[in-house]
Amino acid sequence: MDIKNIIITCVIGAVSGWIASLIMNSKGGLIRNIIMGIVGGFVGSWALGLLGFVESGLLGTIITSVVGACIVIFIGRLIFK
């Protein structure tokens, strides 16, 4: 993975994590949003893959990451209640 891909992944993660934090009414900074978006990408790909959905393009990647980040935030709230 070169530096370009790392930067793109961080930007997509930040945007996805920020959107998920707005949807879930969660507070956090830039680093937390990046982490939530990146982890959300893995979780979203897995969860939506089970349902037969396949991400395509930048918008599909962001939507998948947002869905996954929302799942991660929800599970985090259950665990750390």
Backbone as JSON Lines, residues from 0, in Angstrom:
{"i":0,"aa":"M","n":[0.86,-1.17,0.0],"ca":[0.0,0.0,0.0],"c":[0.9,1.24,0.0]}
{"i":1,"aa":"D","n":[0.69,2.1,-0.96],"ca":[1.51,3.31,-1.02],"c":[0.86,4.46,-0.25]}
{"i":2,"aa":"I","n":[1.53,5.56,-0.16],"ca":[1.07,6.69,0.64],"c":[-0.24,7.26,0.1]}
{"i":3,"aa":"K","n":[-0.43,7.22,-1.2],"ca":[-1.67,7.72,-1.81],"c":[-2.88,6.92,-1.3]}
{"i":4,"aa":"N","n":[-2.77,5.61,-1.29],"ca":[-3.87,4.76,-0.81],"c":[-4.13,4.97,0.67]}
{"i":5,"aa":"I","n":[-3.09,5.17,1.45],"ca":[-3.25,5.41,2.88],"c":[-4.0,6.73,3.11]}
{"i":6,"aa":"I","n":[-3.63,7.75,2.37],"ca":[-4.31,9.04,2.51],"c":[-5.77,8.94,2.09]}
{"i":7,"aa":"I","n":[-6.04,8.27,0.98],"ca":[-7.42,8.09,0.51],"c":[-8.24,7.32,1.54]}
{"i":8,"aa":"T","n":[-7.67,6.27,2.11],"ca":[-8.36,5.49,3.13],"c":[-8.68,6.34,4.35]}
{"i":9,"aa":"C","n":[-7.75,7.18,4.77],"ca":[-7.98,8.05,5.94],"c":[-9.05,9.09,5.65]}
{"i":10,"aa":"V","n":[-9.05,9.65,4.44],"ca":[-10.07,10.64,4.09],"c":[-11.45,10.01,4.03]}
{"i":11,"aa":"I","n":[-11.55,8.86,3.39],"ca":[-12.84,8.15,3.33],"c":[-13.27,7.75,4.74]}
{"i":12,"aa":"G","n":[-12.34,7.29,5.56],"ca":[-12.65,6.93,6.95],"c":[-13.14,8.12,7.74]}
{"i":13,"aa":"A","n":[-12.49,9.28,7.57],"ca":[-12.89,10.48,8.3],"c":[-14.3,10.92,7.9]}
{"i":14,"aa":"V","n":[-14.57,10.93,6.6],"ca":[-15.9,11.34,6.12],"c":[-16.95,10.35,6.59]}
{"i":15,"aa":"S","n":[-16.68,9.07,6.46],"ca":[-17.64,8.04,6.87],"c":[-17.89,8.07,8.37]}
{"i":16,"aa":"G","n":[-16.82,8.2,9.15],"ca":[-16.97,8.28,10.6],"c":[-17.73,9.51,11.04]}
{"i":17,"aa":"W","n":[-17.48,10.64,10.36],"ca":[-18.19,11.88,10.68],"c":[-19.68,11.75,10.38]}
{"i":18,"aa":"I","n":[-20.03,11.18,9.22],"ca":[-21.44,10.98,8.87],"c":[-22.1,10.04,9.86]}
{"i":19,"aa":"A","n":[-21.42,8.95,10.23],"ca":[-21.98,8.0,11.19],"c":[-22.17,8.67,12.55]}
{"i":20,"aa":"S","n":[-21.23,9.53,12.95],"ca":[-21.38,10.21,14.25],"c":[-22.57,11.16,14.23]}
{"i":21,"aa":"L","n":[-22.87,11.76,13.08],"ca":[-24.06,12.61,12.97],"c":[-25.33,11.77,13.05]}
{"i":22,"aa":"I","n":[-25.34,10.65,12.36],"ca":[-26.51,9.78,12.35],"c":[-26.77,9.21,13.75]}
{"i":23,"aa":"M","n":[-25.71,8.79,14.43],"ca":[-25.85,8.13,15.73],"c":[-25.77,9.12,16.9]}
{"i":24,"aa":"N","n":[-25.64,10.42,16.6],"ca":[-25.53,11.46,17.63],"c":[-24.41,11.11,18.61]}
{"i":25,"aa":"S","n":[-23.24,10.85,18.04],"ca":[-22.07,10.47,18.82],"c":[-21.05,11.58,18.74]}
{"i":26,"aa":"K","n":[-20.34,11.8,19.82],"ca":[-19.33,12.84,19.84],"c":[-17.95,12.2,19.68]}
{"i":27,"aa":"G","n":[-17.05,12.93,19.05],"ca":[-15.69,12.44,18.86],"c":[-14.92,13.37,17.95]}
{"i":28,"aa":"G","n":[-13.64,13.24,17.97],"ca":[-12.79,14.09,17.16],"c":[-12.42,13.45,15.84]}
{"i":29,"aa":"L","n":[-11.49,14.08,15.16],"ca":[-11.07,13.63,13.84],"c":[-10.48,12.22,13.87]}
{"i":30,"aa":"I","n":[-9.6,11.97,14.84],"ca":[-8.96,10.65,14.92],"c":[-10.0,9.57,15.18]}
{"i":31,"aa":"R","n":[-10.93,9.83,16.07],"ca":[-11.98,8.85,16.35],"c":[-12.83,8.61,15.11]}
{"i":32,"aa":"N","n":[-13.15,9.67,14.36],"ca":[-13.94,9.51,13.15],"c":[-13.2,8.68,12.11]}
{"i":33,"aa":"I","n":[-11.9,8.91,11.97],"ca":[-11.11,8.13,11.02],"c":[-11.11,6.66,11.42]}
{"i":34,"aa":"I","n":[-10.89,6.39,12.69],"ca":[-10.87,5.0,13.17],"c":[-12.23,4.35,12.98]}
{"i":35,"aa":"M","n":[-13.3,5.07,13.34],"ca":[-14.66,4.52,13.18],"c":[-14.96,4.24,11.71]}
{"i":36,"aa":"G","n":[-14.54,5.14,10.83],"ca":[-14.78,4.94,9.41],"c":[-14.03,3.77,8.84]}
{"i":37,"aa":"I","n":[-12.77,3.62,9.23],"ca":[-11.96,2.5,8.73],"c":[-12.48,1.18,9.28]}
{"i":38,"aa":"V","n":[-12.71,1.11,10.58],"ca":[-13.27,-0.11,11.18],"c":[-14.66,-0.37,10.61]}
{"i":39,"aa":"G","n":[-15.42,0.72,10.43],"ca":[-16.75,0.59,9.85],"c":[-16.72,0.03,8.44]}
{"i":40,"aa":"G","n":[-15.67,0.36,7.69],"ca":[-15.54,-0.21,6.34],"c":[-15.43,-1.72,6.36]}
{"i":41,"aa":"F","n":[-14.65,-2.23,7.3],"ca":[-14.53,-3.69,7.43],"c":[-15.84,-4.31,7.9]}
{"i":42,"aa":"V","n":[-16.44,-3.72,8.92],"ca":[-17.69,-4.26,9.47],"c":[-18.82,-4.15,8.43]}
{"i":43,"aa":"G","n":[-18.88,-3.0,7.77],"ca":[-19.92,-2.81,6.76],"c":[-19.78,-3.75,5.58]}
{"i":44,"aa":"S","n":[-18.55,-3.96,5.12],"ca":[-18.32,-4.9,4.01],"c":[-18.74,-6.31,4.41]}
{"i":45,"aa":"W","n":[-18.4,-6.68,5.63],"ca":[-18.78,-8.02,6.11],"c":[-20.3,-8.13,6.25]}
{"i":46,"aa":"A","n":[-20.93,-7.15,6.93],"ca":[-22.37,-7.22,7.19],"c":[-23.19,-7.14,5.9]}
{"i":47,"aa":"L","n":[-22.85,-6.2,5.04],"ca":[-23.6,-6.07,3.79],"c":[-23.29,-7.21,2.84]}
{"i":48,"aa":"G","n":[-22.08,-7.78,2.93],"ca":[-21.75,-8.95,2.13],"c":[-22.6,-10.16,2.49]}
{"i":49,"aa":"L","n":[-22.92,-10.28,3.78],"ca":[-23.81,-11.37,4.21],"c":[-25.2,-11.23,3.6]}
{"i":50,"aa":"L","n":[-25.61,-9.98,3.36],"ca":[-26.93,-9.72,2.78],"c":[-26.91,-9.73,1.25]}
{"i":51,"aa":"G","n":[-25.72,-9.91,0.67],"ca":[-25.61,-9.99,-0.78],"c":[-25.32,-8.67,-1.47]}
{"i":52,"aa":"F","n":[-25.06,-7.61,-0.71],"ca":[-24.74,-6.32,-1.31],"c":[-23.24,-6.22,-1.55]}
{"i":53,"aa":"V","n":[-22.88,-5.58,-2.66],"ca":[-21.48,-5.39,-3.01],"c":[-21.26,-3.91,-3.24]}
{"i":54,"aa":"E","n":[-20.22,-3.36,-2.6],"ca":[-19.93,-1.94,-2.78],"c":[-19.31,-1.7,-4.14]}
{"i":55,"aa":"S","n":[-19.62,-0.53,-4.69],"ca":[-19.08,-0.18,-6.0],"c":[-18.79,1.31,-6.05]}
{"i":56,"aa":"G","n":[-17.56,1.66,-6.31],"ca":[-17.18,3.07,-6.43],"c":[-17.02,3.77,-5.1]}
{"i":57,"aa":"L","n":[-16.73,5.06,-5.19],"ca":[-16.48,5.86,-4.0],"c":[-17.73,5.99,-3.13]}
{"i":58,"aa":"L","n":[-18.88,6.27,-3.74],"ca":[-20.11,6.43,-2.97],"c":[-20.49,5.13,-2.27]}
{"i":59,"aa":"G","n":[-20.35,4.01,-2.95],"ca":[-20.64,2.71,-2.34],"c":[-19.72,2.42,-1.17]}
{"i":60,"aa":"T","n":[-18.46,2.79,-1.31],"ca":[-17.5,2.6,-0.22],"c":[-17.87,3.45,0.98]}
{"i":61,"aa":"I","n":[-18.25,4.7,0.75],"ca":[-18.63,5.58,1.86],"c":[-19.9,5.07,2.53]}
{"i":62,"aa":"I","n":[-20.89,4.67,1.75],"ca":[-22.14,4.15,2.34],"c":[-21.86,2.9,3.16]}
{"i":63,"aa":"T","n":[-21.06,2.0,2.63],"ca":[-20.7,0.78,3.35],"c":[-19.99,1.11,4.66]}
{"i":64,"aa":"S","n":[-19.05,2.05,4.61],"ca":[-18.31,2.45,5.81],"c":[-19.22,3.12,6.84]}
{"i":65,"aa":"V","n":[-20.16,3.93,6.37],"ca":[-21.1,4.59,7.29],"c":[-21.98,3.56,7.98]}
{"i":66,"aa":"V","n":[-22.5,2.61,7.23],"ca":[-23.33,1.56,7.83],"c":[-22.52,0.78,8.86]}
{"i":67,"aa":"G","n":[-21.32,0.41,8.5],"ca":[-20.46,-0.33,9.43],"c":[-20.11,0.48,10.66]}
{"i":68,"aa":"A","n":[-19.8,1.77,10.49],"ca":[-19.47,2.63,11.63],"c":[-20.68,2.79,12.56]}
{"i":69,"aa":"C","n":[-21.87,2.89,11.99],"ca":[-23.08,2.96,12.82],"c":[-23.25,1.68,13.64]}
{"i":70,"aa":"I","n":[-22.96,0.54,13.03],"ca":[-23.03,-0.74,13.75],"c":[-22.0,-0.76,14.88]}
{"i":71,"aa":"V","n":[-20.78,-0.3,14.59],"ca":[-19.71,-0.27,15.61],"c":[-20.1,0.66,16.76]}
{"i":72,"aa":"I","n":[-20.64,1.83,16.46],"ca":[-21.07,2.77,17.51],"c":[-22.17,2.15,18.35]}
{"i":73,"aa":"F","n":[-23.14,1.49,17.7],"ca":[-24.24,0.86,18.43],"c":[-23.73,-0.24,19.36]}
{"i":74,"aa":"I","n":[-22.85,-1.08,18.86],"ca":[-22.3,-2.16,19.69],"c":[-21.45,-1.58,20.82]}
{"i":75,"aa":"G","n":[-20.67,-0.54,20.53],"ca":[-19.89,0.12,21.55],"c":[-20.74,0.69,22.68]}
{"i":76,"aa":"R","n":[-21.89,1.24,22.31],"ca":[-22.81,1.76,23.33],"c":[-23.38,0.66,24.18]}
{"i":77,"aa":"L","n":[-23.63,-0.5,23.59],"ca":[-24.15,-1.63,24.37],"c":[-23.09,-2.14,25.36]}
{"i":78,"aa":"I","n":[-21.86,-2.19,24.91],"ca":[-20.78,-2.73,25.75],"c":[-20.4,-1.76,26.86]}
{"i":79,"aa":"F","n":[-20.27,-0.48,26.54],"ca":[-19.77,0.5,27.49],"c":[-20.87,1.34,28.13]}
{"i":80,"aa":"K","n":[-22.03,0.78,28.29],"ca":[-23.17,1.48,28.85],"c":[-23.0,1.84,30.28]}
